[in-house]
Amino acid sequence: MEAYDRLKKLVAEVEEDVKKAEGGNKAAGTRVRKVMQEIRQAAQDLRVAILDARGDEAAPDSAAKPAAPAKPGGKS
């Protein structure tokens, strides 16, 4: 799956900068934060791809289930 491969690649690429940032390197910390945003988006893309794949199979099932009731005291 392309989205998963991209996520793994981003995590592997940032590993060295994470170690440098832990050592106090501020520039490495900035690079890590930037890549973490890309990782966040890659994770979301993977999540959507998995839901789409599952949705293709389970579409009839999801329509048959009633909605869960709201929790008492929860925000509307």
C-alpha positions in Angstrom: 0.0 0.0 0.0 1.5 3.3 -1.1 0.3 5.3 1.8 1.9 2.9 4.3 5.2 2.9 2.4 5.2 6.7 2.5 4.6 6.7 6.2 7.4 4.3 6.9 9.8 6.2 4.7 9.0 9.5 6.5 9.6 7.9 10.0 12.8 6.4 8.9 14.1 9.6 7.4 13.5 11.7 10.6 15.2 9.2 12.9 18.6 10.8 12.9 17.1 14.3 13.4 15.1 13.1 16.4 18.3 11.9 18.0 20.0 15.2 17.3 17.0 17.1 18.7 17.2 15.1 21.9 20.8 16.2 22.2 19.7 19.9 22.1 20.1 20.7 18.4 17.4 23.3 17.8 17.7 23.1 14.0 17.1 19.4 14.1 14.1 20.0 16.3 12.6 22.3 13.7 13.2 19.7 11.0 11.5 17.0 13.2 8.5 19.2 13.8 8.2 19.8 10.1 8.4 16.2 9.2 6.0 15.3 11.9 3.4 17.3 10.1 4.0 15.3 7.0 3.8 12.1 9.0 0.5 13.2 10.4 -0.8 13.8 6.9 0.6 10.4 5.7 -1.1 8.7 8.7 -4.4 10.3 7.8 -4.0 9.3 4.2 -3.4 5.7 5.3 -6.4 5.8 7.6 -8.7 7.1 4.8 -7.3 4.4 2.4 -8.0 1.7 4.9 -11.5 3.0 5.7 -12.2 3.2 1.9 -11.1 -0.4 1.4 -13.2 -1.6 4.4 -16.1 0.6 3.3 -16.2 -1.2 -0.1 -16.7 -4.5 1.7 -18.9 -3.5 4.6 -21.2 -0.9 3.0 -24.4 -3.0 3.4 -23.6 -3.8 7.1 -23.1 -0.2 8.1 -26.5 0.9 6.9 -28.2 -1.8 9.1 -26.7 -0.7 12.4 -28.6 1.9 14.4 -26.8 5.0 15.6 -25.4 4.9 19.1 -27.3 7.0 21.7 -25.7 10.2 22.9 -23.8 10.0 26.2 -25.5 11.9 29.0 -23.7 15.1 29.9 -21.9 15.2 26.6 -21.5 18.2 24.4 -23.9 18.5 21.5 
